[in-house]
Amino acid sequence: MKNKNFNNMKNFWLSPEGKVFYCADHSEKAAEIVMERYGYNPIFQDFKDALLSKGWMLYRNNTDLMEEGFVVDRYFKGPTQAQRDTIFDLTGENYNEDMNV
């Protein structure tokens, strides 16, 4: 994504309710969120996948890999209105698929 409004954004998780959870490591934060919100479940082999499957969006700003944008579940049906509102509040732009990594 070549969007100037995203240049200084930090990594975060975006809940379906539109709440931002900033993090240094997406995997560690995903495990924390899953444990707090959903309780431990042995079927969750990858906590990131667990959150993505529940409609969470991951924002990645990795300048080393030149990756910047949202990561979503492959069956993603689009962000909730709350997520859309938060993305607009953060960037001044409406969400579109070009924002995905």
Residue pairs with C-beta under 8 A, 6 or more apart in sequence:
1 68
1 69
1 98
1 99
1 100
1 101
3 68
3 91
3 93
3 99
5 90
5 91
5 92
5 93
6 61
6 68
6 69
6 91
6 99
7 68
9 59
9 61
9 90
9 91
10 22
10 61
11 22
11 23
11 24
11 26
11 59
11 60
11 61
12 20
12 21
12 22
12 23
12 58
12 59
13 20
13 21
13 23
13 26
13 29
13 30
13 33
13 51
13 56
13 57
13 58
13 59
14 20
14 21
14 56
14 57
14 58
14 59
14 70
14 79
14 83
14 86
14 87
15 21
15 56
15 83
16 54
16 55
16 56
16 80
16 82
16 83
17 80
17 82
18 80
18 82
18 83
18 85
18 86
19 86
20 86
20 90
21 29
21 33
23 29
26 48
26 58
26 60
27 47
27 48
30 47
30 48
30 50
30 51
31 47
33 47
33 51
33 56
34 40
34 41
34 44
34 47
34 50
34 51
38 50
38 54
41 50
44 50
48 58
49 73
51 58
52 58
52 71
52 72
52 73
52 76
53 73
53 75
55 73
55 80
57 70
57 71
57 72
57 79
57 83
58 70
58 71
58 72
59 69
59 70
59 71
60 67
60 68
60 69
60 70
60 71
60 101
61 67
61 68
62 68
67 101
68 101
69 99
69 100
69 101
70 99
70 100
70 101
71 100
71 101
72 100
78 95
79 87
79 95
83 95
84 94
84 95
87 93
87 94
87 95
87 99
88 94
88 95
93 99
